[in-house]
Amino acid sequence: MTHIITNPTERTRFLKFALVGTLGAAIDFGVMNLLTRLTGMELVPAGTISFTCAVISNFLWNRYWTYPESRSRHVLHQLVMFFLVNIAGIGIRIPILYYGEPPLMHLFDNRYFHNPVTADMFAKNVTLAIAVGIVMLWNFFVNRYWTYNDVINEA
């Protein structure tokens, strides 16, 4: 972690990764909200689909913008590695979505919102935000030191 703070190249990579992650989060939230609002889909399947859409976007942006010098592996091999990291991330994410939404729904429904639709939407989005934040940290470190370990740390 200190290396990311002190090394300008790594700091730039982290900032690019964070920007890519922000785009991925926008895709994630957008798709999740479309699926839960328009189709009535439950949060866990909607969150799984939205996560997959974000992962594909994140891989492409990270491969070609954050780590453009990472070319020692074939793109499909690297995509598989990236997806494996993200599958582990979804293993972290699903319990957060499943167990985090009910208490947040209860909190928001009883204290902050008189409209159950608003409370439900807020609970889903806060739960997803918590999951995205935790999984983003996992994804950065594992992808940096496994998926993109062929990228040289420059001082």
VMD Tcl script that builds the backbone (N, CA, C; Angstrom):
set m [mol new atoms 465]
animate dup $m
set s [atomselect $m all]
$s set {name element resname resid chain x y z} {
  {N N MET 1 A 0.831 -1.194 0.000}
  {CA C MET 1 A 0.000 0.000 0.000}
  {C C MET 1 A 0.873 1.255 0.000}
  {N N THR 2 A 1.945 1.267 0.778}
  {CA C THR 2 A 2.835 2.416 0.821}
  {C C THR 2 A 3.440 2.675 -0.547}
  {N N HIS 3 A 3.729 1.589 -1.272}
  {CA C HIS 3 A 4.320 1.716 -2.605}
  {C C HIS 3 A 3.391 2.508 -3.535}
  {N N ILE 4 A 2.097 2.296 -3.404}
  {CA C ILE 4 A 1.136 3.020 -4.241}
  {C C ILE 4 A 1.157 4.511 -3.912}
  {N N ILE 5 A 1.337 4.832 -2.663}
  {CA C ILE 5 A 1.350 6.243 -2.234}
  {C C ILE 5 A 2.639 6.927 -2.651}
  {N N THR 6 A 3.777 6.243 -2.547}
  {CA C THR 6 A 5.076 6.888 -2.791}
  {C C THR 6 A 5.555 6.813 -4.238}
  {N N ASN 7 A 5.067 5.866 -5.010}
  {CA C ASN 7 A 5.512 5.689 -6.387}
  {C C ASN 7 A 4.539 6.397 -7.335}
  {N N PRO 8 A 4.999 7.418 -8.075}
  {CA C PRO 8 A 4.092 8.162 -8.953}
  {C C PRO 8 A 3.415 7.301 -10.029}
  {N N THR 9 A 4.127 6.337 -10.572}
  {CA C THR 9 A 3.548 5.472 -11.596}
  {C C THR 9 A 2.429 4.616 -11.009}
  {N N GLU 10 A 2.690 4.032 -9.854}
  {CA C GLU 10 A 1.670 3.209 -9.201}
  {C C GLU 10 A 0.488 4.062 -8.740}
  {N N ARG 11 A 0.757 5.257 -8.283}
  {CA C ARG 11 A -0.306 6.173 -7.866}
  {C C ARG 11 A -1.206 6.506 -9.065}
  {N N THR 12 A -0.603 6.762 -10.223}
  {CA C THR 12 A -1.375 7.024 -11.438}
  {C C THR 12 A -2.208 5.807 -11.813}
  {N N ARG 13 A -1.618 4.613 -11.720}
  {CA C ARG 13 A -2.369 3.386 -12.017}
  {C C ARG 13 A -3.555 3.233 -11.074}
  {N N PHE 14 A -3.327 3.510 -9.789}
  {CA C PHE 14 A -4.416 3.394 -8.821}
  {C C PHE 14 A -5.524 4.386 -9.148}
  {N N LEU 15 A -5.163 5.620 -9.499}
  {CA C LEU 15 A -6.176 6.629 -9.841}
  {C C LEU 15 A -6.941 6.230 -11.102}
  {N N LYS 16 A -6.240 5.692 -12.103}
  {CA C LYS 16 A -6.919 5.210 -13.302}
  {C C LYS 16 A -7.854 4.048 -12.955}
  {N N PHE 17 A -7.366 3.127 -12.112}
  {CA C PHE 17 A -8.184 1.999 -11.683}
  {C C PHE 17 A -9.432 2.508 -10.971}
  {N N ALA 18 A -9.275 3.529 -10.140}
  {CA C ALA 18 A -10.409 4.112 -9.420}
  {C C ALA 18 A -11.401 4.764 -10.387}
  {N N LEU 19 A -10.890 5.457 -11.418}
  {CA C LEU 19 A -11.785 6.054 -12.418}
  {C C LEU 19 A -12.535 4.975 -13.198}
  {N N VAL 20 A -11.823 3.931 -13.580}
  {CA C VAL 20 A -12.463 2.805 -14.263}
  {C C VAL 20 A -13.508 2.185 -13.341}
  {N N GLY 21 A -13.157 2.055 -12.078}
  {CA C GLY 21 A -14.097 1.512 -11.101}
  {C C GLY 21 A -15.322 2.391 -10.926}
  {N N THR 22 A -15.133 3.704 -11.027}
  {CA C THR 22 A -16.266 4.625 -10.932}
  {C C THR 22 A -17.220 4.413 -12.105}
  {N N LEU 23 A -16.655 4.279 -13.303}
  {CA C LEU 23 A -17.481 3.967 -14.469}
  {C C LEU 23 A -18.188 2.631 -14.270}
  {N N GLY 24 A -17.439 1.644 -13.795}
  {CA C GLY 24 A -18.034 0.331 -13.531}
  {C C GLY 24 A -19.148 0.412 -12.492}
  {N N ALA 25 A -18.942 1.231 -11.455}
  {CA C ALA 25 A -19.983 1.403 -10.439}
  {C C ALA 25 A -21.227 2.054 -11.029}
  {N N ALA 26 A -21.033 3.031 -11.926}
  {CA C ALA 26 A -22.183 3.668 -12.580}
  {C C ALA 26 A -22.953 2.637 -13.413}
  {N N ILE 27 A -22.226 1.782 -14.124}
  {CA C ILE 27 A -22.869 0.716 -14.894}
  {C C ILE 27 A -23.589 -0.234 -13.945}
  {N N ASP 28 A -22.900 -0.603 -12.863}
  {CA C ASP 28 A -23.442 -1.513 -11.860}
  {C C ASP 28 A -24.747 -0.961 -11.271}
  {N N PHE 29 A -24.701 0.274 -10.784}
  {CA C PHE 29 A -25.885 0.883 -10.184}
  {C C PHE 29 A -26.997 1.065 -11.221}
  {N N GLY 30 A -26.637 1.518 -12.421}
  {CA C GLY 30 A -27.639 1.751 -13.452}
  {C C GLY 30 A -28.372 0.483 -13.846}
  {N N VAL 31 A -27.618 -0.571 -14.110}
  {CA C VAL 31 A -28.230 -1.840 -14.510}
  {C C VAL 31 A -29.047 -2.413 -13.352}
  {N N MET 32 A -28.509 -2.367 -12.123}
  {CA C MET 32 A -29.247 -2.882 -10.969}
  {C C MET 32 A -30.566 -2.141 -10.803}
  {N N ASN 33 A -30.535 -0.813 -10.881}
  {CA C ASN 33 A -31.766 -0.043 -10.706}
  {C C ASN 33 A -32.758 -0.306 -11.841}
  {N N LEU 34 A -32.279 -0.419 -13.061}
  {CA C LEU 34 A -33.180 -0.750 -14.176}
  {C C LEU 34 A -33.854 -2.108 -13.949}
  {N N LEU 35 A -33.055 -3.086 -13.555}
  {CA C LEU 35 A -33.612 -4.426 -13.370}
  {C C LEU 35 A -34.571 -4.509 -12.187}
  {N N THR 36 A -34.221 -3.868 -11.076}
  {CA C THR 36 A -35.115 -3.949 -9.909}
  {C C THR 36 A -36.353 -3.080 -10.077}
  {N N ARG 37 A -36.216 -1.932 -10.725}
  {CA C ARG 37 A -37.345 -0.998 -10.888}
  {C C ARG 37 A -38.251 -1.400 -12.046}
  {N N LEU 38 A -37.666 -1.725 -13.194}
  {CA C LEU 38 A -38.485 -1.985 -14.377}
  {C C LEU 38 A -39.026 -3.409 -14.449}
  {N N THR 39 A -38.255 -4.375 -13.934}
  {CA C THR 39 A -38.703 -5.762 -14.040}
  {C C THR 39 A -39.132 -6.351 -12.707}
  {N N GLY 40 A -38.851 -5.651 -11.615}
  {CA C GLY 40 A -39.198 -6.179 -10.298}
  {C C GLY 40 A -38.269 -7.286 -9.830}
  {N N MET 41 A -37.127 -7.439 -10.491}
  {CA C MET 41 A -36.172 -8.481 -10.132}
  {C C MET 41 A -35.639 -8.229 -8.716}
  {N N GLU 42 A -35.385 -9.298 -7.994}
  {CA C GLU 42 A -34.808 -9.193 -6.652}
  {C C GLU 42 A -33.373 -8.694 -6.735}
  {N N LEU 43 A -32.870 -8.155 -5.607}
  {CA C LEU 43 A -31.556 -7.515 -5.583}
  {C C LEU 43 A -30.410 -8.465 -5.924}
  {N N VAL 44 A -30.404 -9.672 -5.389}
  {CA C VAL 44 A -29.258 -10.563 -5.613}
  {C C VAL 44 A -29.107 -10.922 -7.097}
  {N N PRO 45 A -30.148 -11.384 -7.810}
  {CA C PRO 45 A -29.931 -11.644 -9.238}
  {C C PRO 45 A -29.659 -10.375 -10.039}
  {N N ALA 46 A -30.368 -9.294 -9.720}
  {CA C ALA 46 A -30.123 -8.034 -10.433}
  {C C ALA 46 A -28.704 -7.546 -10.176}
  {N N GLY 47 A -28.247 -7.665 -8.933}
  {CA C GLY 47 A -26.891 -7.260 -8.577}
  {C C GLY 47 A -25.838 -8.136 -9.222}
  {N N THR 48 A -26.159 -9.392 -9.451}
  {CA C THR 48 A -25.225 -10.299 -10.120}
  {C C THR 48 A -25.090 -9.934 -11.597}
  {N N ILE 49 A -26.196 -9.651 -12.246}
  {CA C ILE 49 A -26.165 -9.250 -13.656}
  {C C ILE 49 A -25.444 -7.910 -13.810}
  {N N SER 50 A -25.781 -6.954 -12.931}
  {CA C SER 50 A -25.149 -5.637 -13.032}
  {C C SER 50 A -23.650 -5.731 -12.771}
  {N N PHE 51 A -23.258 -6.597 -11.860}
  {CA C PHE 51 A -21.854 -6.824 -11.546}
  {C C PHE 51 A -21.114 -7.355 -12.769}
  {N N THR 52 A -21.712 -8.306 -13.475}
  {CA C THR 52 A -21.093 -8.885 -14.658}
  {C C THR 52 A -20.888 -7.831 -15.745}
  {N N CYS 53 A -21.886 -6.980 -15.951}
  {CA C CYS 53 A -21.746 -5.892 -16.933}
  {C C CYS 53 A -20.593 -4.969 -16.553}
  {N N ALA 54 A -20.494 -4.634 -15.270}
  {CA C ALA 54 A -19.420 -3.756 -14.797}
  {C C ALA 54 A -18.056 -4.420 -14.944}
  {N N VAL 55 A -17.973 -5.717 -14.669}
  {CA C VAL 55 A -16.698 -6.436 -14.782}
  {C C VAL 55 A -16.179 -6.398 -16.214}
  {N N ILE 56 A -17.049 -6.617 -17.176}
  {CA C ILE 56 A -16.623 -6.595 -18.577}
  {C C ILE 56 A -16.090 -5.212 -18.948}
  {N N SER 57 A -16.810 -4.177 -18.566}
  {CA C SER 57 A -16.345 -2.811 -18.827}
  {C C SER 57 A -15.008 -2.547 -18.132}
  {N N ASN 58 A -14.922 -2.924 -16.867}
  {CA C ASN 58 A -13.692 -2.680 -16.107}
  {C C ASN 58 A -12.497 -3.408 -16.707}
  {N N PHE 59 A -12.707 -4.643 -17.140}
  {CA C PHE 59 A -11.592 -5.377 -17.739}
  {C C PHE 59 A -11.068 -4.651 -18.970}
  {N N LEU 60 A -11.974 -4.273 -19.847}
  {CA C LEU 60 A -11.550 -3.623 -21.091}
  {C C LEU 60 A -10.813 -2.319 -20.808}
  {N N TRP 61 A -11.343 -1.489 -19.936}
  {CA C TRP 61 A -10.689 -0.216 -19.608}
  {C C TRP 61 A -9.350 -0.429 -18.900}
  {N N ASN 62 A -9.299 -1.384 -17.967}
  {CA C ASN 62 A -8.038 -1.632 -17.269}
  {C C ASN 62 A -6.989 -2.233 -18.192}
  {N N ARG 63 A -7.402 -3.124 -19.046}
  {CA C ARG 63 A -6.459 -3.763 -19.975}
  {C C ARG 63 A -5.860 -2.733 -20.938}
  {N N TYR 64 A -6.669 -1.845 -21.457}
  {CA C TYR 64 A -6.203 -0.949 -22.510}
  {C C TYR 64 A -5.837 0.457 -22.043}
  {N N TRP 65 A -6.223 0.836 -20.833}
  {CA C TRP 65 A -5.917 2.193 -20.364}
  {C C TRP 65 A -5.087 2.191 -19.086}
  {N N THR 66 A -5.499 1.477 -18.056}
  {CA C THR 66 A -4.768 1.474 -16.786}
  {C C THR 66 A -3.442 0.731 -16.908}
  {N N TYR 67 A -3.471 -0.435 -17.550}
  {CA C TYR 67 A -2.278 -1.271 -17.700}
  {C C TYR 67 A -2.007 -1.573 -19.180}
  {N N PRO 68 A -1.812 -0.566 -20.016}
  {CA C PRO 68 A -1.611 -0.840 -21.452}
  {C C PRO 68 A -0.329 -1.618 -21.734}
  {N N GLU 69 A 0.630 -1.564 -20.822}
  {CA C GLU 69 A 1.887 -2.284 -21.024}
  {C C GLU 69 A 1.785 -3.754 -20.622}
  {N N SER 70 A 0.627 -4.183 -20.163}
  {CA C SER 70 A 0.420 -5.567 -19.745}
  {C C SER 70 A 0.011 -6.401 -20.951}
  {N N ARG 71 A 0.997 -6.924 -21.640}
  {CA C ARG 71 A 0.706 -7.674 -22.854}
  {C C ARG 71 A 1.425 -9.026 -22.903}
  {N N SER 72 A 1.972 -9.468 -21.797}
  {CA C SER 72 A 2.675 -10.752 -21.828}
  {C C SER 72 A 1.699 -11.921 -21.844}
  {N N ARG 73 A 0.443 -11.679 -21.511}
  {CA C ARG 73 A -0.577 -12.727 -21.549}
  {C C ARG 73 A -1.570 -12.407 -22.664}
  {N N HIS 74 A -2.079 -13.456 -23.273}
  {CA C HIS 74 A -3.133 -13.295 -24.270}
  {C C HIS 74 A -4.350 -12.664 -23.588}
  {N N VAL 75 A -5.091 -11.863 -24.334}
  {CA C VAL 75 A -6.229 -11.128 -23.779}
  {C C VAL 75 A -7.249 -12.074 -23.129}
  {N N LEU 76 A -7.499 -13.238 -23.729}
  {CA C LEU 76 A -8.469 -14.167 -23.145}
  {C C LEU 76 A -7.957 -14.778 -21.844}
  {N N HIS 77 A -6.661 -15.061 -21.788}
  {CA C HIS 77 A -6.079 -15.578 -20.549}
  {C C HIS 77 A -6.207 -14.537 -19.436}
  {N N GLN 78 A -5.902 -13.309 -19.767}
  {CA C GLN 78 A -5.984 -12.240 -18.784}
  {C C GLN 78 A -7.436 -11.984 -18.372}
  {N N LEU 79 A -8.362 -12.080 -19.318}
  {CA C LEU 79 A -9.779 -11.926 -19.000}
  {C C LEU 79 A -10.236 -13.000 -18.025}
  {N N VAL 80 A -9.792 -14.228 -18.233}
  {CA C VAL 80 A -10.133 -15.313 -17.306}
  {C C VAL 80 A -9.582 -15.015 -15.911}
  {N N MET 81 A -8.343 -14.558 -15.841}
  {CA C MET 81 A -7.763 -14.203 -14.538}
  {C C MET 81 A -8.581 -13.093 -13.868}
  {N N PHE 82 A -8.913 -12.063 -14.650}
  {CA C PHE 82 A -9.692 -10.935 -14.140}
  {C C PHE 82 A -11.051 -11.415 -13.640}
  {N N PHE 83 A -11.699 -12.285 -14.411}
  {CA C PHE 83 A -12.995 -12.810 -13.984}
  {C C PHE 83 A -12.874 -13.664 -12.727}
  {N N LEU 84 A -11.805 -14.441 -12.594}
  {CA C LEU 84 A -11.626 -15.247 -11.378}
  {C C LEU 84 A -11.522 -14.358 -10.139}
  {N N VAL 85 A -10.783 -13.275 -10.262}
  {CA C VAL 85 A -10.682 -12.321 -9.148}
  {C C VAL 85 A -12.067 -11.767 -8.834}
  {N N ASN 86 A -12.818 -11.450 -9.869}
  {CA C ASN 86 A -14.136 -10.877 -9.675}
  {C C ASN 86 A -15.164 -11.892 -9.198}
  {N N ILE 87 A -14.988 -13.160 -9.556}
  {CA C ILE 87 A -15.862 -14.208 -9.020}
  {C C ILE 87 A -15.653 -14.304 -7.508}
  {N N ALA 88 A -14.396 -14.245 -7.086}
  {CA C ALA 88 A -14.141 -14.201 -5.639}
  {C C ALA 88 A -14.778 -12.943 -5.045}
  {N N GLY 89 A -14.703 -11.841 -5.790}
  {CA C GLY 89 A -15.334 -10.603 -5.338}
  {C C GLY 89 A -16.833 -10.735 -5.206}
  {N N ILE 90 A -17.456 -11.476 -6.126}
  {CA C ILE 90 A -18.899 -11.667 -6.018}
  {C C ILE 90 A -19.231 -12.559 -4.826}
  {N N GLY 91 A -18.273 -13.439 -4.466}
  {CA C GLY 91 A -18.436 -14.230 -3.247}
  {C C GLY 91 A -18.416 -13.358 -1.996}
  {N N ILE 92 A -17.751 -12.248 -2.072}
  {CA C ILE 92 A -17.759 -11.263 -0.980}
  {C C ILE 92 A -19.041 -10.428 -1.077}
  {N N ARG 93 A -19.411 -10.078 -2.288}
  {CA C ARG 93 A -20.531 -9.169 -2.546}
  {C C ARG 93 A -21.905 -9.746 -2.196}
  {N N ILE 94 A -22.192 -10.974 -2.620}
  {CA C ILE 94 A -23.529 -11.537 -2.434}
  {C C ILE 94 A -23.956 -11.583 -0.963}
  {N N PRO 95 A -23.109 -12.044 -0.043}
  {CA C PRO 95 A -23.554 -12.011 1.356}
  {C C PRO 95 A -23.821 -10.582 1.866}
  {N N ILE 96 A -23.040 -9.621 1.375}
  {CA C ILE 96 A -23.293 -8.227 1.775}
  {C C ILE 96 A -24.668 -7.793 1.276}
  {N N LEU 97 A -24.989 -8.107 0.009}
  {CA C LEU 97 A -26.298 -7.748 -0.540}
  {C C LEU 97 A -27.419 -8.477 0.195}
  {N N TYR 98 A -27.218 -9.764 0.418}
  {CA C TYR 98 A -28.268 -10.591 1.014}
  {C C TYR 98 A -28.540 -10.211 2.472}
  {N N TYR 99 A -27.466 -10.076 3.252}
  {CA C TYR 99 A -27.639 -9.800 4.676}
  {C C TYR 99 A -27.691 -8.309 5.005}
  {N N GLY 100 A -27.174 -7.470 4.111}
  {CA C GLY 100 A -27.140 -6.035 4.394}
  {C C GLY 100 A -28.432 -5.310 4.092}
  {N N GLU 101 A -29.150 -5.747 3.061}
  {CA C GLU 101 A -30.364 -5.026 2.669}
  {C C GLU 101 A -31.471 -5.058 3.728}
  {N N PRO 102 A -31.819 -6.211 4.319}
  {CA C PRO 102 A -32.951 -6.208 5.269}
  {C C PRO 102 A -32.787 -5.245 6.451}
  {N N PRO 103 A -31.634 -5.228 7.137}
  {CA C PRO 103 A -31.552 -4.267 8.255}
  {C C PRO 103 A -31.562 -2.815 7.792}
  {N N LEU 104 A -30.970 -2.538 6.618}
  {CA C LEU 104 A -31.009 -1.173 6.099}
  {C C LEU 104 A -32.424 -0.791 5.688}
  {N N MET 105 A -33.147 -1.736 5.097}
  {CA C MET 105 A -34.539 -1.475 4.740}
  {C C MET 105 A -35.346 -1.160 5.991}
  {N N HIS 106 A -35.148 -1.942 7.021}
  {CA C HIS 106 A -35.849 -1.716 8.287}
  {C C HIS 106 A -35.485 -0.341 8.867}
  {N N LEU 107 A -34.215 -0.004 8.847}
  {CA C LEU 107 A -33.753 1.285 9.356}
  {C C LEU 107 A -34.367 2.439 8.567}
  {N N PHE 108 A -34.282 2.373 7.248}
  {CA C PHE 108 A -34.778 3.475 6.426}
  {C C PHE 108 A -36.300 3.547 6.417}
  {N N ASP 109 A -36.954 2.397 6.433}
  {CA C ASP 109 A -38.414 2.368 6.390}
  {C C ASP 109 A -39.021 2.954 7.661}
  {N N ASN 110 A -38.410 2.679 8.782}
  {CA C ASN 110 A -38.986 3.107 10.055}
  {C C ASN 110 A -38.541 4.486 10.505}
  {N N ARG 111 A -37.412 4.957 10.053}
  {CA C ARG 111 A -36.875 6.192 10.614}
  {C C ARG 111 A -36.817 7.362 9.655}
  {N N TYR 112 A -36.488 7.107 8.410}
  {CA C TYR 112 A -36.159 8.200 7.515}
  {C C TYR 112 A -37.184 8.452 6.409}
  {N N PHE 113 A -37.879 7.423 5.986}
  {CA C PHE 113 A -38.770 7.572 4.846}
  {C C PHE 113 A -40.175 7.097 5.202}
  {N N HIS 114 A -41.155 7.834 4.787}
  {CA C HIS 114 A -42.538 7.421 4.991}
  {C C HIS 114 A -43.069 6.667 3.780}
  {N N ASN 115 A -42.372 6.781 2.668}
  {CA C ASN 115 A -42.750 6.102 1.440}
  {C C ASN 115 A -41.919 4.818 1.321}
  {N N PRO 116 A -42.565 3.635 1.349}
  {CA C PRO 116 A -41.798 2.385 1.282}
  {C C PRO 116 A -41.005 2.207 -0.009}
  {N N VAL 117 A -41.477 2.775 -1.120}
  {CA C VAL 117 A -40.731 2.670 -2.377}
  {C C VAL 117 A -39.394 3.398 -2.261}
  {N N THR 118 A -39.410 4.582 -1.682}
  {CA C THR 118 A -38.182 5.350 -1.491}
  {C C THR 118 A -37.250 4.628 -0.527}
  {N N ALA 119 A -37.783 4.103 0.557}
  {CA C ALA 119 A -36.962 3.372 1.532}
  {C C ALA 119 A -36.321 2.150 0.886}
  {N N ASP 120 A -37.094 1.429 0.078}
  {CA C ASP 120 A -36.581 0.240 -0.602}
  {C C ASP 120 A -35.451 0.609 -1.568}
  {N N MET 121 A -35.659 1.630 -2.372}
  {CA C MET 121 A -34.642 2.063 -3.324}
  {C C MET 121 A -33.380 2.533 -2.596}
  {N N PHE 122 A -33.549 3.289 -1.530}
  {CA C PHE 122 A -32.404 3.787 -0.775}
  {C C PHE 122 A -31.651 2.623 -0.131}
  {N N ALA 123 A -32.358 1.672 0.459}
  {CA C ALA 123 A -31.717 0.515 1.093}
  {C C ALA 123 A -30.923 -0.300 0.076}
  {N N LYS 124 A -31.493 -0.526 -1.105}
  {CA C LYS 124 A -30.793 -1.285 -2.139}
  {C C LYS 124 A -29.520 -0.561 -2.574}
  {N N ASN 125 A -29.613 0.732 -2.786}
  {CA C ASN 125 A -28.453 1.490 -3.261}
  {C C ASN 125 A -27.375 1.629 -2.195}
  {N N VAL 126 A -27.729 1.823 -0.948}
  {CA C VAL 126 A -26.725 1.898 0.122}
  {C C VAL 126 A -26.054 0.539 0.300}
  {N N THR 127 A -26.849 -0.525 0.242}
  {CA C THR 127 A -26.276 -1.880 0.351}
  {C C THR 127 A -25.293 -2.130 -0.792}
  {N N LEU 128 A -25.685 -1.769 -1.995}
  {CA C LEU 128 A -24.802 -1.958 -3.145}
  {C C LEU 128 A -23.546 -1.096 -3.021}
  {N N ALA 129 A -23.679 0.130 -2.533}
  {CA C ALA 129 A -22.509 1.008 -2.355}
  {C C ALA 129 A -21.506 0.406 -1.376}
  {N N ILE 130 A -21.996 -0.156 -0.291}
  {CA C ILE 130 A -21.104 -0.803 0.681}
  {C C ILE 130 A -20.383 -1.971 0.021}
  {N N ALA 131 A -21.127 -2.794 -0.700}
  {CA C ALA 131 A -20.532 -3.955 -1.372}
  {C C ALA 131 A -19.507 -3.520 -2.413}
  {N N VAL 132 A -19.837 -2.505 -3.200}
  {CA C VAL 132 A -18.916 -2.023 -4.241}
  {C C VAL 132 A -17.614 -1.529 -3.618}
  {N N GLY 133 A -17.698 -0.780 -2.539}
  {CA C GLY 133 A -16.496 -0.255 -1.881}
  {C C GLY 133 A -15.575 -1.353 -1.381}
  {N N ILE 134 A -16.144 -2.333 -0.726}
  {CA C ILE 134 A -15.337 -3.439 -0.183}
  {C C ILE 134 A -14.715 -4.258 -1.311}
  {N N VAL 135 A -15.518 -4.587 -2.312}
  {CA C VAL 135 A -15.023 -5.416 -3.413}
  {C C VAL 135 A -14.006 -4.665 -4.271}
  {N N MET 136 A -14.137 -3.335 -4.382}
  {CA C MET 136 A -13.174 -2.546 -5.153}
  {C C MET 136 A -11.766 -2.677 -4.564}
  {N N LEU 137 A -11.662 -2.628 -3.264}
  {CA C LEU 137 A -10.345 -2.787 -2.636}
  {C C LEU 137 A -9.773 -4.173 -2.920}
  {N N TRP 138 A -10.580 -5.196 -2.761}
  {CA C TRP 138 A -10.163 -6.559 -3.087}
  {C C TRP 138 A -9.675 -6.630 -4.536}
  {N N ASN 139 A -10.498 -6.119 -5.453}
  {CA C ASN 139 A -10.176 -6.198 -6.875}
  {C C ASN 139 A -8.879 -5.482 -7.228}
  {N N PHE 140 A -8.684 -4.301 -6.689}
  {CA C PHE 140 A -7.470 -3.573 -7.047}
  {C C PHE 140 A -6.230 -4.359 -6.662}
  {N N PHE 141 A -6.136 -4.755 -5.412}
  {CA C PHE 141 A -4.904 -5.382 -4.940}
  {C C PHE 141 A -4.661 -6.748 -5.579}
  {N N VAL 142 A -5.679 -7.557 -5.706}
  {CA C VAL 142 A -5.469 -8.881 -6.298}
  {C C VAL 142 A -5.181 -8.759 -7.797}
  {N N ASN 143 A -5.910 -7.906 -8.484}
  {CA C ASN 143 A -5.627 -7.731 -9.915}
  {C C ASN 143 A -4.249 -7.121 -10.152}
  {N N ARG 144 A -3.871 -6.159 -9.346}
  {CA C ARG 144 A -2.557 -5.517 -9.548}
  {C C ARG 144 A -1.421 -6.512 -9.372}
  {N N TYR 145 A -1.532 -7.371 -8.364}
  {CA C TYR 145 A -0.410 -8.259 -8.038}
  {C C TYR 145 A -0.580 -9.681 -8.571}
  {N N TRP 146 A -1.663 -9.961 -9.286}
  {CA C TRP 146 A -1.811 -11.268 -9.923}
  {C C TRP 146 A -2.124 -11.103 -11.409}
  {N N THR 147 A -3.261 -10.525 -11.756}
  {CA C THR 147 A -3.666 -10.383 -13.147}
  {C C THR 147 A -2.681 -9.532 -13.940}
  {N N TYR 148 A -2.246 -8.425 -13.332}
  {CA C TYR 148 A -1.347 -7.495 -14.020}
  {C C TYR 148 A 0.054 -7.501 -13.388}
  {N N ASN 149 A 0.487 -8.653 -12.907}
  {CA C ASN 149 A 1.805 -8.731 -12.260}
  {C C ASN 149 A 2.958 -8.649 -13.261}
  {N N ASP 150 A 2.640 -8.661 -14.548}
  {CA C ASP 150 A 3.692 -8.523 -15.557}
  {C C ASP 150 A 4.071 -7.054 -15.788}
  {N N VAL 151 A 3.346 -6.137 -15.149}
  {CA C VAL 151 A 3.644 -4.719 -15.264}
  {C C VAL 151 A 4.728 -4.368 -14.250}
  {N N ILE 152 A 5.761 -3.746 -14.717}
  {CA C ILE 152 A 6.905 -3.400 -13.864}
  {C C ILE 152 A 6.576 -2.220 -12.976}
  {N N ASN 153 A 6.987 -2.323 -11.717}
  {CA C ASN 153 A 6.866 -1.184 -10.788}
  {C C ASN 153 A 8.016 -0.235 -11.079}
  {N N GLU 154 A 7.676 0.944 -11.530}
  {CA C GLU 154 A 8.703 1.946 -11.806}
  {C C GLU 154 A 8.760 2.948 -10.670}
  {N N ALA 155 A 9.935 3.401 -10.383}
  {CA C ALA 155 A 10.099 4.369 -9.292}
  {C C ALA 155 A 9.840 5.776 -9.765}
}
mol reanalyze $m
mol bondsrecalc $m
mol representation Tube
mol addrep $m
